[in-house]
Amino acid sequence: MAVERVVATDAAISLIQKLAAEHGSILFHQSGGCCDGSAPMCFPSSEFMVGGSDVKLGVIAGVPFYMSESQFAYWQHTQLIIDVVPGNGGMFSLERPTGLRFLTRSRLFDDAQSEWLAAHPVERADA
């Protein structure tokens, strides 16, 4: 049984595909606060430097998804579900002009999933 740490709704996948077609190689980074709260931010891969303290949670619609290791310590027991809702995206996130914004929903992993995940740690971004 493989367990995904991050998944996307059909609506999110559709927007991700549109943004990738328009901007080329893109990535997600889960914001940890400050200007854009805790929104998933979408950037051109060439314009965002993933840091040595970031971890890769997975890939959604062919796009890598990262978050800081310290933030992951709080979210490690939940599956992130990336969705899309009407509104303005983050200040620098690619979806901003579309009238839609990415939103992170979550659910707790069950015991069997947590056990599997414990045996399969996240990949460090600098690996």
RAQUICOR-V40023 format. One record per residue. N is the residue number from 0. SS is DSSP state (h for helix, s for strand, l for the rest). PHI is phi in whole degrees, 0 to 359 (none if undefined). NEAR is the number of other ideal C-beta (glycine too) atoms within 8 Angstrom. Layout:
n	ss	phi	near
N	SS	PHI	NEAR
N	SS	PHI	NEAR
This chain:
n	ss	phi	near
0	l	none	5
1	l	265	4
2	l	242	10
3	l	271	7
4	l	281	9
5	s	221	12
6	s	226	10
7	s	225	12
8	l	286	10
9	h	301	6
10	h	296	8
11	h	293	14
12	h	300	11
13	h	300	9
14	h	291	13
15	h	301	15
16	h	298	9
17	h	296	9
18	h	293	12
19	h	294	13
20	h	295	6
21	h	278	5
22	h	248	9
23	l	81	6
24	l	295	8
25	s	231	14
26	s	213	13
27	s	248	15
28	s	224	13
29	s	286	16
30	l	296	13
31	l	255	9
32	l	133	5
33	h	62	5
34	h	291	5
35	h	243	11
36	l	60	5
37	l	238	8
38	l	274	13
39	s	286	14
40	s	255	13
41	s	248	14
42	s	228	13
43	s	297	10
44	h	303	9
45	h	284	4
46	h	248	5
47	l	225	8
48	l	265	3
49	l	290	9
50	l	270	8
51	l	294	6
52	l	260	7
53	s	264	14
54	s	238	12
55	s	263	11
56	s	281	12
57	s	162	10
58	s	226	7
59	s	238	14
60	l	52	10
61	l	81	6
62	s	245	12
63	s	292	8
64	s	233	17
65	s	240	13
66	s	205	13
67	s	291	11
68	h	299	10
69	h	293	8
70	h	290	10
71	h	300	12
72	h	303	7
73	h	275	6
74	h	260	11
75	l	298	7
76	l	265	6
77	s	233	9
78	s	271	13
79	s	274	15
80	s	242	12
81	s	274	17
82	s	233	12
83	s	231	13
84	s	224	7
85	s	297	5
86	l	142	7
87	l	268	5
88	l	290	13
89	l	303	11
90	l	311	6
91	l	247	7
92	l	280	15
93	l	299	10
94	l	280	13
95	h	312	11
96	h	285	4
97	h	276	8
98	l	83	6
99	s	237	11
100	s	219	14
101	s	283	17
102	s	223	10
103	s	262	12
104	s	252	8
105	s	210	9
106	s	214	7
107	s	286	7
108	l	287	10
109	l	279	6
110	h	300	5
111	h	296	7
112	h	295	11
113	h	299	10
114	h	296	8
115	h	298	11
116	h	296	11
117	h	298	7
118	l	274	5
119	l	227	6
120	l	294	4
121	l	294	8
122	s	272	7
123	s	289	10
124	l	297	12
125	l	272	7
126	l	280	4
